[in-house]
Each structure stands twice: as C-alpha cells, then as structure tokens.
C-alpha cells in the first residue's frame, strides 16, 4: 500500500470524528425549537456522542490488536452509517440521543485506527513528520466543520448535517473496504484476554506523564467545544447573530490554531523544552479566557470571538506538544495506549459537556468555565520536568 493511499485513508477516517462531533453545533438552537425541548436537553446529544466514542475506543484498542485493523475499521464505518440514519429519522430527543450514541461507537473505532494504521506502517521519524502536518489539519477541522454545518442548516435545515455525515460514512465504508490493506500482521492472540486487558490498561493509566498529557489535551480541546455549545446560544439570544454567521466566526479559530502549529514547527520544535512551551501556552489560554470575561464591560460578540482566538492559539501550542509526545510513551502497546488516551479524552470531554449542559448559556458563565480550564492547565506545571527537549533533530 502506497504512502499516499495510507495517508489519504487515515485522513478520511479522522474526518469522521471532526464532522460528527461538532458539525451540527450551530444548529442546536434550531433543533431545540424543532424538537420542542430545552437548550440543556438538546446539548445532551453531544454528551451521549462523546461517552459512546470514549468507550468504543477503549474496546477497539484491544480488539484491533487481536483481529487486525481493517475488519474493525469496516465495522466502525457500518455502525457510523446506522447511527447517521437513526439521527435522520429521529423525531424526538430520545431517538436523536440514540442515533448520536450509535454514531459515537462507530466513529470511536475509525478515529482510533486512523492513527494506529500510521504507527503500524511508518518509522518513528516518518510519523513525526506526518503528524506535524496532520495536526495542522486536525486543528483546522474542528473550527471549519461548524462553519459548514451552519451553512447547510441555513439553506437546507438541521437534518442536512446528518445527511452529510451519512454520505461521509458510506464513502468511508467503500474506501476502507477496497483501499485499505491490513497493517497489523503480527496479531496478539492474547490481547482480548480480560487479565491482559486489565494489566495493560492499568499500567498505562497509572503513568504520571500519561495523566498530565491527558489533562492538557482535555483542557485544550475542550475550550472550543465549550464555545460552540454555549456560544451558539449566546450569539443568538444575547447578540441576535444569525446561525450561519456564528458558524463562520469559527474561521478565526482556524487561523489561530494554524498559526500556533506553524510557530511550533518553525520556531519551537527543536529549540524549546516541553515545560517552557506548555507554560507559555497555558498563560495564553488564560489570557484568552480573561478577555472573554472582560466582555462584562465591553458587551460585544467580537470580544468573545477574539478571546476565543487567543485561547485557541494557546491550545494549539499545547496540543502540538502533547499529541506528538504521547505517541512514544508506550511503543509496545500502541493500540491500547492510543485507545486509552482517546477514550479518556472523550470521558473528560463528556464530563465537560455534561457540566456545561447544566449551566446557563450566558457569557460570564462561559468565561468562568474557560478561566477554570486554563488555570487547571497551569496548575499541572509545578510537576513538570523542564529539563528535556520534546524532540531532538533525530526525531526522538
């Protein structure tokens, strides 16, 4: 299998997560009215997706070590199709939550394996280079998908986002079935034994560095999600901003995330330590959150968006460090480490969205949530070892 085909399939599998997770966020107020439920209730569809996704990755990590990557990826695409179809035909909140849960199960397998097939096929040096550029796309997609979702909703209604997801799921099934070759040839027949699963996951989950990376990823990636969930209602109800314009406001987040990644690659990757980069990034995140909090004085949607842009720049630097470093913590347990890291991220995101869904969607509340997240990121710095470089020029 050629490198281009491998990377193309991996990127398409990753897209399943970014489109399914928050593409429909700008439509939440409209969906709330259409289903005749509260904003708090409709936000539970996001929480259901993330908890299902997290549990799915946890199971698929061990199963993919035992049976291979390709059959699990095909199964994930099929489940994604079923979940999207359920969402399309849902006329009550309970049906929509069920569909989102099924979507989460399928997408969990696809998102886990998009990284694992690259780890199977590439050398360490190749993977560092590929992930450096992939992560730029991974930062852009979360900001661009709400813009696409907002455009589709304003022209075709809120169901259109789920039609898009269904089309993507069908495309994934075709591409994986006919284009992906098995990348895990030395299967571990013991990987699915309960004692082995418990032993491996316990070893990974009790690693202090792993837990630090996990906390930082949740705080960094969760910021944009908080903005999409609470900001959609703030923009509509407090500032009377049309849905499509709120979706387009996420383009600023694309630019900030992209700039952060380029700054990391060009200027920081080989010259600064992990600790130094993370400390600065956390302070930038806090500055962005405080900017939003200052909107109590300015009362402007522009101030909120600018503050989120600053927050996302700091978050981009954080994930640039963490995403690369985590890959090398457990080289003999790639599937399990990736699965646990991904699933615990989703548990963290679920917890965050669950809390947010029970808070009032007002700007000072959103600002307080973001300030708390940035402060938590800063608090882990006192345990950080600032003595080693994140990567040497040899790719280590």
N, C-alpha and C positions, 0 to 999 in steps of 0.2 A: 504494500500500500504506500503510495507516494506521500511525501510530507505535505504537499498542498491539499491532497484529499483528506488526510488526517486532521489538519488544522481547520479545514472548512467544515467537516462534520462536527468537530469539537465545538467550534464557534456556534454552529446552528443548534447544537444541544444546549449550550449555555443560554441561548436566546429564549429557550422555553421558560427559564426561570425569570428572566428580566421582563418578559412580556406578561407572563401570568401573574407576577407578584403585584405590580402596581400600575399596569397599563390602564386599568379602569378606575383608578383613584379619582380623576376629575369628574367621573360620572356618579360618585357616591351620593351627592345631594339629590340628583335626579332619580337615582334608584330608590333612595329613601322615600321620595314622594310617590313613585310608581308602585312600590310595594306596600305603601301606607304604613311604614314603620319609622321609628325614630332614628336619628343620626347615629346614636350609640348602638342601636341594634344592627344596622347595616354594616357598621365597622367590624362587627364580629365575623363577617365573611373573610376579612383579611387575617384575623387571628386563626380561624379554622384552617386556612391555607398553610400558614407557617408552621403550625403544630404538626399537621399531617406531613409536611415536607421534611421537618426535622426527624420525625420517627421513621419515615421512609428511608432516609439516608442511613440511619443507624442500622436498619435491617439489611439494606442493599450492600453495605460495605462488606459484610461477611459473606453474603450470598454470592457477590461478584467474585470474591476470592475463590469460592468453591466451584462455581459453574461457568465462570468467564464473564467478560464484559458485554459481549454482543447480545446474548439472549436476554440479559437483564435490561439492556437499553431498548430492545424491541418491545419488551413487556411494558416498560415505562412509557413509551410512545403510545401504545394501545390504551393504557389507563388514562393518559392525558387526553386522548380523543373522547373517551367515555365521560370524563369529568367535564370537558367543554360542552358536550352535547347536553348533559344534565343541567348545566348553567343556562344554556339557551332555552330550555323548555321549562325553567323554573318560573312559577307564577306566585310563589310565596317565599318568604325568607328562609324557611326550613329547607326547601328544595335547593335554594341557592347556596346555603351553607353546605349541604350535602355535596353538591357539584364542586364547590371550591375545595372541599376535603379530598375528594377523589382526584381532582387536579393536582393537589399538593403531593399525593402519593406518587403519581406518575412523574411529575416534574422533579421530585426528590431524587429518583433514580437517574434521570437524564443529567441533572446538574452535577451530581456526584461523579458520574462516569465521564463527563466532558473533560475533567481534569485528570482522572485516573488513566484514561487511554493515552494521554500525552506523557504521563510519567512512565508508562509501560514502554513507550516507543522511542523516547528521546533520551539522550545523555543529559547529565546534570547541567553541563554548560549550555546545551541547546535549549533546555527547558527554562533556564534563567532568562535567556534572550527572548524566547517566545512569550513567556509570561510577562516580561516587561512591557511588551506591546499589546498583548491581550488585555492586560489590566487597564490600559487606556480605554479600550472598547468597553470593558466591564464597568468603568466609571461613567462612560457616556450613556450607555443604555438605560440605566435607572432614571436618568434625567430626561431622556428623549422619549421613552415609552409613554409617560403621561401626556406629553405633547401630542403624540399620535392618537392616544385614547381620547383626548379632549377634542381633537379634530373630528374623529369618527363619530363621537357622541353628538356633536353639534350638527352634523349633517345626516346621520343615519340612526340616531337613537342609541341608548345604552347597550342594547343587545349586540351592536356591531363589534364591540371589543371582544366578545366571546366568539363571534363568527371568525374574527381574525385569529384568535387562539386555536380554534378548531382547524382552520386551514394550516396553521403552523404545525399542529400536531400530526396531521395527515402527511405533510411534507417530510417531517422527521421520520415517520414510520417508513416511508418509501426510501429515503436516503440511507437510513441505518440498515434496512433490510438488504438493499442492493449495493451499498457502497462501503459499509464498514466490515473489515475483517477482524477476526479475534486477535486482540493484542496481549492477552494473558494466557500464555501457552502452558506454563507450569502451574497448574491449578493446585490449590491446597485443599486436599480432601478432608482435612480436619477443621477447616475454618468455621464450619457451621456447628461444630460441637458446642454445647452450652458451656462446658468448663473452659474451653479455649476462648470462646467469645467473652466470657466474664473476665478471664485473666488478661486478655489483650486490651480490652476497653478500660479495665481498672488501671493497668499500667499507664495508659495514655492519659486518662482523666485525672490522675493524681500527680502528673508532671507540672511543677510550678510554672515553668516557662510557657507551657501549653495554655494554662489557665490565664496567664497575663495576656497572651496573644488573643485569646478568646474574648476577654473583656473588652479589649481595644477594638476588635472588629465589630462587636455588637454596638458599642457606643458610636463608632464612626459611621457604620452603615445605617444605624437606626435613626440618625438625625434627619436624613432626607425623608424617611418614611413618616416620621412624626410631622414633618412639614406637609407632606401630601395628605395625610389623614386629617389633621386639624386645620391646615392652611386652606384646604378646599372650602370648608365651611366659613372660615374667617373671611376669605376673599369674596364669597357670595353674599353672606349675611351682613357683614360689617362694612365692606367696601363696594358691594354690588358689582363685583368684577365678573363678567361672563365666563362660563366654564372654559371655553377654548382659550381665552387669554390667560387664565390661571395655568392651563396646561403648557402654554408657550413660555410662561415665566420660568419653567424648568430649564429652558435653554441656557439661562445664565449659569445654572448649576453644572451644565455640561462644560462650559468654558472654564469654570473654576476648577473642576475636577481634572480636566485635561491639562490645564496649566500646572497644577500640583504634580501630576505624573511626569510631565516634561521636565520640570525643575528637579525632581528626584533623579530621573535618568541622566540628565545632562550635567548636573552640578553636585548632587549629594551622594549618589550611589556608592562611589568609591572613596569619598573624602571625609564623610561624617559617620559617627557611630550611631548605632541604633538608638541608644538612650537620648542622644542630643536631638536627633530628628524627631523622636516621639515627644520629647518635652516641648519643643518649639511648636509642633503640630497641635498638641493639646491646648497650648496657650492661644493659638489661632482659633481653634474651635470655641474656646471660651469667649474670645473677643467677638466672634460672630453671634453667639448666644446673647451676650450683653448688649450688642447692637439692637437685636430684636427687642430686648427688654426695655431699651431706651425709647421704643416707639410709644410708650405711655406718654411721652412728651410730644413726639412728632405726629402721631396718628396718621401714618402714611403706609400704604401697602408696599411702596417702593423701599422703605426702610426695612421691612420684614424680608423682602427678597434679597436685598443687599446683605443683610445679616446672614441669611442662609447661604449666600455665595461665599462669604468669608468662612463660615462653618464648614462648608463642603471642601474648601481648599485645604483646611487643616485635616479634615477627614481623609482627603485624597492622599496626603503625605503619610498619614497613619497606616492606611491600608497598603500603600506601596511597600512599606517595611514589613508589615505583618504577613501579608499574603505570600511573599517570597520566603521569608524565614521559616514559616510553619511547615513548608514542604519538606524540609530536611531534618525535622526533629526525630522522625521515626522511619528511616529508609527501608526497614524490613517489614513494616506494617502500613504500606501505602494506602490500601483500601480502607482499612479500619481507621487509620488516623484521619484521612480525608472525610470519612463518614461521620466520625465523632465530632470533628471540628465543624463540619457543615450542620449536623443535626443540633449540636448545642448552640450554634449561632441562631438557628431557627427557633429553638426554645427560648433563647434570650430575646429574639425579635418578637416572638409570640407574647412573652411576658410584657414586653414594652408596649405592644399594640393593645394588649388586654387592659393595661393600666390606662393608656391614652383613651381607649374607647369609653372609659368610665369617667373621664374628665370633661369639663366644659370646653367646647371648642372656641376659646377666646384667646386673644393674642398674648396676654400676660401669662396665662397658664402654659401655652406652648413655649414661651421664652423660659419659664421656670424649669420645664422639663429638659430643655436643651442645655441650660446652665448646669443642671444637676448631672447630666451625662458628661459634659466637658470636665466638670470637677472630678468625677469618678475616674476619667481617663488620666487626669493629672495626679490623682492620689496614688495610682499604682507606680508612679515614677520613683518613689522613695525606695522601692525594692529593685529598681532596675540596675543592671550591671552595665556601666558605661565604659567598659574597658576594651571591648572588641568591636571591630568593624563588621557591618552587616554582611558584606561580601568582599572578598579580595578580587583582584583583577583576574585571577584564575577561575573565577566563578564559584568559589567555595563560600 
